């Protein structure tokens, strides 16, 4: 029986088919690249944040490109420094 996912939850499968439940922190789009990204974290380890690329079919892909990873790091930094977000925390 499949678990009903919450609004900000996502299931991710590794190469061996193991299932992991992550929470979605936020998503963003790079229009120049035509790519969409999602930042996720394990609720048991909220300090470990991962970025994944996804397509219109909802398929997830590991981000390995150094330029994309650097951009994602900048986006995450700006997100974490946003005073509106810090007020919510």
PyMOL commands that place a pseudoatom at each C-alpha (Angstrom):
pseudoatom trace, name=CA, resn=UNK, resi=1, chain=A, elem=C, hetatm=0, pos=[0.000, 0.000, 0.000]
pseudoatom trace, name=CA, resn=UNK, resi=2, chain=A, elem=C, hetatm=0, pos=[1.423, 3.341, -1.078]
pseudoatom trace, name=CA, resn=UNK, resi=3, chain=A, elem=C, hetatm=0, pos=[1.723, 6.147, 1.439]
pseudoatom trace, name=CA, resn=UNK, resi=4, chain=A, elem=C, hetatm=0, pos=[-0.236, 9.309, 0.662]
pseudoatom trace, name=CA, resn=UNK, resi=5, chain=A, elem=C, hetatm=0, pos=[2.256, 12.132, 0.149]
pseudoatom trace, name=CA, resn=UNK, resi=6, chain=A, elem=C, hetatm=0, pos=[1.823, 15.494, 1.796]
pseudoatom trace, name=CA, resn=UNK, resi=7, chain=A, elem=C, hetatm=0, pos=[1.845, 18.724, -0.194]
pseudoatom trace, name=CA, resn=UNK, resi=8, chain=A, elem=C, hetatm=0, pos=[5.593, 19.318, 0.285]
pseudoatom trace, name=CA, resn=UNK, resi=9, chain=A, elem=C, hetatm=0, pos=[6.755, 15.690, 0.199]
pseudoatom trace, name=CA, resn=UNK, resi=10, chain=A, elem=C, hetatm=0, pos=[8.418, 13.784, -2.608]
pseudoatom trace, name=CA, resn=UNK, resi=11, chain=A, elem=C, hetatm=0, pos=[9.526, 10.183, -3.072]
pseudoatom trace, name=CA, resn=UNK, resi=12, chain=A, elem=C, hetatm=0, pos=[12.946, 9.662, -4.600]
pseudoatom trace, name=CA, resn=UNK, resi=13, chain=A, elem=C, hetatm=0, pos=[14.312, 6.301, -5.759]
pseudoatom trace, name=CA, resn=UNK, resi=14, chain=A, elem=C, hetatm=0, pos=[17.977, 5.413, -6.087]
pseudoatom trace, name=CA, resn=UNK, resi=15, chain=A, elem=C, hetatm=0, pos=[19.550, 3.162, -8.730]
pseudoatom trace, name=CA, resn=UNK, resi=16, chain=A, elem=C, hetatm=0, pos=[18.716, 0.041, -6.707]
pseudoatom trace, name=CA, resn=UNK, resi=17, chain=A, elem=C, hetatm=0, pos=[15.049, 0.998, -6.392]
pseudoatom trace, name=CA, resn=UNK, resi=18, chain=A, elem=C, hetatm=0, pos=[15.243, 2.015, -2.727]
pseudoatom trace, name=CA, resn=UNK, resi=19, chain=A, elem=C, hetatm=0, pos=[12.624, 4.605, -1.838]
pseudoatom trace, name=CA, resn=UNK, resi=20, chain=A, elem=C, hetatm=0, pos=[13.330, 7.747, 0.197]
pseudoatom trace, name=CA, resn=UNK, resi=21, chain=A, elem=C, hetatm=0, pos=[10.891, 10.355, 1.436]
pseudoatom trace, name=CA, resn=UNK, resi=22, chain=A, elem=C, hetatm=0, pos=[12.095, 13.958, 1.261]
pseudoatom trace, name=CA, resn=UNK, resi=23, chain=A, elem=C, hetatm=0, pos=[10.498, 17.305, 1.991]
pseudoatom trace, name=CA, resn=UNK, resi=24, chain=A, elem=C, hetatm=0, pos=[10.538, 20.001, -0.673]
pseudoatom trace, name=CA, resn=UNK, resi=25, chain=A, elem=C, hetatm=0, pos=[12.175, 23.208, 0.510]
pseudoatom trace, name=CA, resn=UNK, resi=26, chain=A, elem=C, hetatm=0, pos=[11.503, 25.198, -2.684]
pseudoatom trace, name=CA, resn=UNK, resi=27, chain=A, elem=C, hetatm=0, pos=[11.771, 25.094, -6.466]
pseudoatom trace, name=CA, resn=UNK, resi=28, chain=A, elem=C, hetatm=0, pos=[13.224, 27.523, -8.978]
pseudoatom trace, name=CA, resn=UNK, resi=29, chain=A, elem=C, hetatm=0, pos=[13.594, 27.843, -12.735]
pseudoatom trace, name=CA, resn=UNK, resi=30, chain=A, elem=C, hetatm=0, pos=[16.512, 29.030, -14.829]
pseudoatom trace, name=CA, resn=UNK, resi=31, chain=A, elem=C, hetatm=0, pos=[14.805, 30.405, -17.939]
pseudoatom trace, name=CA, resn=UNK, resi=32, chain=A, elem=C, hetatm=0, pos=[18.060, 30.856, -19.888]
pseudoatom trace, name=CA, resn=UNK, resi=33, chain=A, elem=C, hetatm=0, pos=[18.917, 27.195, -19.420]
pseudoatom trace, name=CA, resn=UNK, resi=34, chain=A, elem=C, hetatm=0, pos=[15.294, 26.052, -19.686]
pseudoatom trace, name=CA, resn=UNK, resi=35, chain=A, elem=C, hetatm=0, pos=[15.753, 23.995, -16.533]
pseudoatom trace, name=CA, resn=UNK, resi=36, chain=A, elem=C, hetatm=0, pos=[13.740, 23.584, -13.339]
pseudoatom trace, name=CA, resn=UNK, resi=37, chain=A, elem=C, hetatm=0, pos=[15.228, 22.621, -9.991]
pseudoatom trace, name=CA, resn=UNK, resi=38, chain=A, elem=C, hetatm=0, pos=[13.921, 21.430, -6.652]
pseudoatom trace, name=CA, resn=UNK, resi=39, chain=A, elem=C, hetatm=0, pos=[15.692, 21.689, -3.294]
pseudoatom trace, name=CA, resn=UNK, resi=40, chain=A, elem=C, hetatm=0, pos=[14.867, 18.774, -0.992]
pseudoatom trace, name=CA, resn=UNK, resi=41, chain=A, elem=C, hetatm=0, pos=[15.886, 17.553, 2.453]
pseudoatom trace, name=CA, resn=UNK, resi=42, chain=A, elem=C, hetatm=0, pos=[15.425, 14.532, 4.664]
pseudoatom trace, name=CA, resn=UNK, resi=43, chain=A, elem=C, hetatm=0, pos=[13.161, 15.517, 7.605]
pseudoatom trace, name=CA, resn=UNK, resi=44, chain=A, elem=C, hetatm=0, pos=[15.516, 13.599, 9.926]
pseudoatom trace, name=CA, resn=UNK, resi=45, chain=A, elem=C, hetatm=0, pos=[18.474, 15.712, 8.681]
pseudoatom trace, name=CA, resn=UNK, resi=46, chain=A, elem=C, hetatm=0, pos=[17.065, 19.111, 7.644]
pseudoatom trace, name=CA, resn=UNK, resi=47, chain=A, elem=C, hetatm=0, pos=[20.558, 20.626, 7.494]
pseudoatom trace, name=CA, resn=UNK, resi=48, chain=A, elem=C, hetatm=0, pos=[21.429, 18.392, 4.492]
pseudoatom trace, name=CA, resn=UNK, resi=49, chain=A, elem=C, hetatm=0, pos=[19.831, 20.037, 1.466]
pseudoatom trace, name=CA, resn=UNK, resi=50, chain=A, elem=C, hetatm=0, pos=[20.059, 18.503, -2.017]
pseudoatom trace, name=CA, resn=UNK, resi=51, chain=A, elem=C, hetatm=0, pos=[19.257, 20.000, -5.412]
pseudoatom trace, name=CA, resn=UNK, resi=52, chain=A, elem=C, hetatm=0, pos=[17.738, 17.961, -8.239]
pseudoatom trace, name=CA, resn=UNK, resi=53, chain=A, elem=C, hetatm=0, pos=[16.749, 18.923, -11.777]
pseudoatom trace, name=CA, resn=UNK, resi=54, chain=A, elem=C, hetatm=0, pos=[13.304, 17.879, -13.002]
pseudoatom trace, name=CA, resn=UNK, resi=55, chain=A, elem=C, hetatm=0, pos=[11.440, 17.843, -16.300]
pseudoatom trace, name=CA, resn=UNK, resi=56, chain=A, elem=C, hetatm=0, pos=[7.806, 18.395, -17.274]
pseudoatom trace, name=CA, resn=UNK, resi=57, chain=A, elem=C, hetatm=0, pos=[7.047, 14.710, -16.630]
pseudoatom trace, name=CA, resn=UNK, resi=58, chain=A, elem=C, hetatm=0, pos=[8.242, 15.063, -13.028]
pseudoatom trace, name=CA, resn=UNK, resi=59, chain=A, elem=C, hetatm=0, pos=[11.335, 12.921, -13.589]
pseudoatom trace, name=CA, resn=UNK, resi=60, chain=A, elem=C, hetatm=0, pos=[14.238, 13.844, -11.303]
pseudoatom trace, name=CA, resn=UNK, resi=61, chain=A, elem=C, hetatm=0, pos=[17.887, 14.015, -12.320]
pseudoatom trace, name=CA, resn=UNK, resi=62, chain=A, elem=C, hetatm=0, pos=[21.037, 14.476, -10.278]
pseudoatom trace, name=CA, resn=UNK, resi=63, chain=A, elem=C, hetatm=0, pos=[22.752, 17.817, -10.882]
pseudoatom trace, name=CA, resn=UNK, resi=64, chain=A, elem=C, hetatm=0, pos=[26.403, 17.160, -11.712]
pseudoatom trace, name=CA, resn=UNK, resi=65, chain=A, elem=C, hetatm=0, pos=[27.348, 20.182, -13.846]
pseudoatom trace, name=CA, resn=UNK, resi=66, chain=A, elem=C, hetatm=0, pos=[29.700, 22.458, -11.871]
pseudoatom trace, name=CA, resn=UNK, resi=67, chain=A, elem=C, hetatm=0, pos=[28.073, 25.645, -13.231]
pseudoatom trace, name=CA, resn=UNK, resi=68, chain=A, elem=C, hetatm=0, pos=[24.597, 24.450, -12.248]
pseudoatom trace, name=CA, resn=UNK, resi=69, chain=A, elem=C, hetatm=0, pos=[25.823, 23.400, -8.794]
pseudoatom trace, name=CA, resn=UNK, resi=70, chain=A, elem=C, hetatm=0, pos=[27.475, 26.798, -8.225]
pseudoatom trace, name=CA, resn=UNK, resi=71, chain=A, elem=C, hetatm=0, pos=[24.278, 28.558, -9.297]
pseudoatom trace, name=CA, resn=UNK, resi=72, chain=A, elem=C, hetatm=0, pos=[22.188, 26.331, -7.017]
pseudoatom trace, name=CA, resn=UNK, resi=73, chain=A, elem=C, hetatm=0, pos=[24.517, 27.158, -4.123]
pseudoatom trace, name=CA, resn=UNK, resi=74, chain=A, elem=C, hetatm=0, pos=[24.011, 30.892, -4.781]
pseudoatom trace, name=CA, resn=UNK, resi=75, chain=A, elem=C, hetatm=0, pos=[20.233, 30.475, -5.005]
pseudoatom trace, name=CA, resn=UNK, resi=76, chain=A, elem=C, hetatm=0, pos=[20.161, 28.507, -1.750]
pseudoatom trace, name=CA, resn=UNK, resi=77, chain=A, elem=C, hetatm=0, pos=[22.330, 31.140, -0.046]
pseudoatom trace, name=CA, resn=UNK, resi=78, chain=A, elem=C, hetatm=0, pos=[19.987, 33.932, -1.165]
pseudoatom trace, name=CA, resn=UNK, resi=79, chain=A, elem=C, hetatm=0, pos=[16.997, 31.899, -0.006]
pseudoatom trace, name=CA, resn=UNK, resi=80, chain=A, elem=C, hetatm=0, pos=[18.518, 31.340, 3.436]
pseudoatom trace, name=CA, resn=UNK, resi=81, chain=A, elem=C, hetatm=0, pos=[19.423, 35.031, 3.801]
pseudoatom trace, name=CA, resn=UNK, resi=82, chain=A, elem=C, hetatm=0, pos=[15.971, 36.313, 2.807]
pseudoatom trace, name=CA, resn=UNK, resi=83, chain=A, elem=C, hetatm=0, pos=[14.580, 38.212, 5.835]
pseudoatom trace, name=CA, resn=UNK, resi=84, chain=A, elem=C, hetatm=0, pos=[11.027, 37.118, 5.034]
pseudoatom trace, name=CA, resn=UNK, resi=85, chain=A, elem=C, hetatm=0, pos=[12.100, 33.478, 5.237]
pseudoatom trace, name=CA, resn=UNK, resi=86, chain=A, elem=C, hetatm=0, pos=[14.108, 34.040, 8.410]
pseudoatom trace, name=CA, resn=UNK, resi=87, chain=A, elem=C, hetatm=0, pos=[10.969, 35.513, 10.054]
pseudoatom trace, name=CA, resn=UNK, resi=88, chain=A, elem=C, hetatm=0, pos=[9.117, 32.244, 9.291]
pseudoatom trace, name=CA, resn=UNK, resi=89, chain=A, elem=C, hetatm=0, pos=[11.858, 29.960, 10.663]
for i in range(1, 89): cmd.bond("trace and resi %d" % i, "trace and resi %d" % (i + 1))
show_as sticks, trace
zoom trace
